[in-house]
Structures are given as structure tokens and as C-alpha cells.
Amino acid sequence: MSVAQASAPAALDPIALAQDLIRCPSVTPADAGALDVLAQHLEALGFTCHKLHFAEPGTADIDNLYARIGTRAPHFCFAGHTDVVPVGRPESWSVDPFGAAIHGDLLFGRGASDMKGAIAAFVAAAERILARQPALPGSISFLITGDEEGPAINGTVKMLRWLEARGERIDVCVVGEPTNPTVLGEMAKIGRRGSLNGRLLVDGVQGHVAYPDLADNPVPKLVKLLGALDAEHLDDGTPHFQRSNLEIVTVDVGNPTTNLIPATATAGFNIRFNDLHTGAALDARLRRRLDAVGVPYRLDVSISGEAFLTPPGPLSDLLVKACRAVLGRAPELSTTGGTSDARFIRYHCPVIEFGLVSQTMHKVDERAALSDIRRLVDVYAAMLEDFLGRAT
């Protein structure tokens, strides 16, 4: 009988584990015991666990977890994060945000969909395979950070460097982000657009509005510059990516007074870009466009992630096959949405993202269907069985 057809429940209850994880209020950068809960379960399965603590000046200290069972290739890695975003106003929730309440088929709590439910499914899938194959023909690992929802400085990036220094190589990686818009098995992510943040500043001379000759108003200059940026056509998209878009997100002069010409004007914008561009090339392109306006300006740019693509192939085929067997559908292979830690992992191995339904992530009353968590265990287990079976 295949994993996809198995009807007996796994010894490890993924719902109970998801509840234990949700009850840890691990709002970035706090861990609140979530990684210890996870490590306890993994060690009981025979995993060797490493608690990795990283810090650097000016950033929050972050705890992370790397766990592995097996020493041989091929090496299948589950990656994700136990940190969660703040709950907002607790009184807006219909339940305790960290109570892990179950109502009907729904598990409520911050992190239920993003992504403690998927992490619990990771563990249950690994347990199922280990129960059937105590002598693994390869390796299974967990790369779990506490810094995905934050600045992502002391998390996955440094964990991957630590693995490199140890000489460990990952062959494929599945990230458990909530990728499905409405139904489990609807969508997987094989890449992500890059993200560039820009801050544009124009200096002027403050003065009275009745004496403009004694002042220099920076606002019209900023408007001209923003007009040039807004008119820039970046591309028309690619077969795997939607078109790149530049969005102006803020304009500010800090001036509450009606009769005062401000001294400075600033604006912020973000570009989500596809793999036709790099962050550095976009930075240079923006400066050429702004220079052509002929207005003095200052521009600060930060790039939080480059665009990347794992082309359809063996890894996506593995997921599609598992989804067909378990769910009766093949997920769309997409690159939509924001950034994730897959943007770091892709430098080390092929990576794909697949998790729970994303409708309530980061929202009040975040929740996940119990049936979806259980079926996600089946999908992950089917992938593991297929992947490791090729090594025998």
C-alpha cells in the first residue's frame, strides 16, 4: 500500500503538535519555546538537533533549529519558520490568538496557516516514513528559523552558511509556506519575484507661501520625479512571471502648516520584479530615469530579495505526483505573492513551496482546516517515499 493510500493515522498527531506550537507566542524575534517543542518531537524520532543562535550588532538575537536523520544522500530538507507576526488587537479575535482552539474542522491561532500547521505536517510525514523505513536510504532534515517574519538576518541565511561550513549538502527542499489561495493542492510556488524598496528625497528651502521667491519648494520637483518613475514600463512579464510593477507607497513633507513651504519632501516606493531584472540593474535604471528629469535628488535603495525560478522539473514533478495521488488535483506552478526564505535556499538546491491555504494568514482569527493538515501530511509523506525510493 502506498503512502497516499494509507488510511491508518500516524502515531504522531499533527493536530496536537500544531496546537503545542501555536500555544508558544513566538512573535518575531521571540521563540517562546516553539523550537524546544519541535526539537523534543524530532529527537524522539531519532533526529540529531542543533539549536543555532545567531546575533549581530543592531539586530535581535534569533534562535533557529537544524535537525537531521541519516548521513547519506539523497538529502530531503523541510524548511520553514516558527516565528509569527503580531496578533494586532487581541480583542478583535473571537478566540485566544495563542489558545489553539478547535471549532468544528478548524484550528484557530496565530501561525495556524503560516506556518505551524505545515511544520506539524512535516514532522508527522517524517514519522510515517521512519516507521516504515527505519534504515533510511538517504537523509531527512528540518531547517527551521525564528526570523522569517522579521528582517531575516539571523535566520536561514546564517543557517545555510553553517551547513556549508560543515560540508552538508541539501539535494531538494520543500518550504511549507501557505501557498494555496482557496483549496489545498491549488497552487505551489516555484519561484518568487524580487523586491526593491526605494526612498526618494528632494531638498528645498523653507519659507512663507506668500514669498515664494525667498523659498524653494521641493514638492513640485518630487512630483516630477515620481511621475517619471510611475511612467516607467519595466516589462510585460515572462512565461513564469507576471509583469514587474513599481508602486509609490508614501509621500511626505511633514508639514501640518498651510502657510509654510517645506524644506524637504520624501517618497517611498517598492518594485516587485521578475527574473528579467536584478536589483542592481534596476537601481541603475531608476537613477538614469531620475537623472533625465533634471532635478537634484537623493535615492536610497535596499533589495530584500532577488527574483528566482526553480524551473519545472524533477522537484515539481515530485510534488505534482503526490498531489494527484492524495488530493486528485495538480497544483498550478506559480511565482506570485511576496518573498519567503526560499529566496535564500535557492542558492543551495532546488526549492519549491507548498503548504496550507493562505486566506487567513496574518489576519485576525487565522485558522487552518484539520482535514487540510492531515492531507498535507499525506502529500509530504508521498513526496518523501517517492524521493527516497529512488535511492534504493
Buried (B, 14 or more C-beta within 10 A) or exposed (E): EEBBEBEEEBEBEBBEBBBBBBBBBBBBBBBBBBBBBBBEBBEEBBBEBBEBEBEEEEBBEBBBBBBBBBEEEBBBBBBBBBBBBEBEEEEEBEBBBBBBBBEEEBBBBBBBBBBBBBBBBBBBBBBBBBEEBEEBBBBBBBBBBBBBBBBBBBBBBBBBEBBEEEEBEBBBBBBBBBBBBEEBBBBBBBBBBBBBBBBBBBEBEBBEEEEEEEBBBBBEBBBBBBEBBEEBEBBEEBEBBBBBEBEBEEBEBEBEEEEBBBBBBBBBBBBBBBBBBBBEEBBEBBEEBBEEBEBEBEBEBEBBBBBBBBEEEEBBEBBBBBBBBBBEEBBBBBBBBEBBBBBBBBEBBBBBBBBBBBBBBBBBBBBBBBEBBBBBBBBBBBBBBBBBEEBE
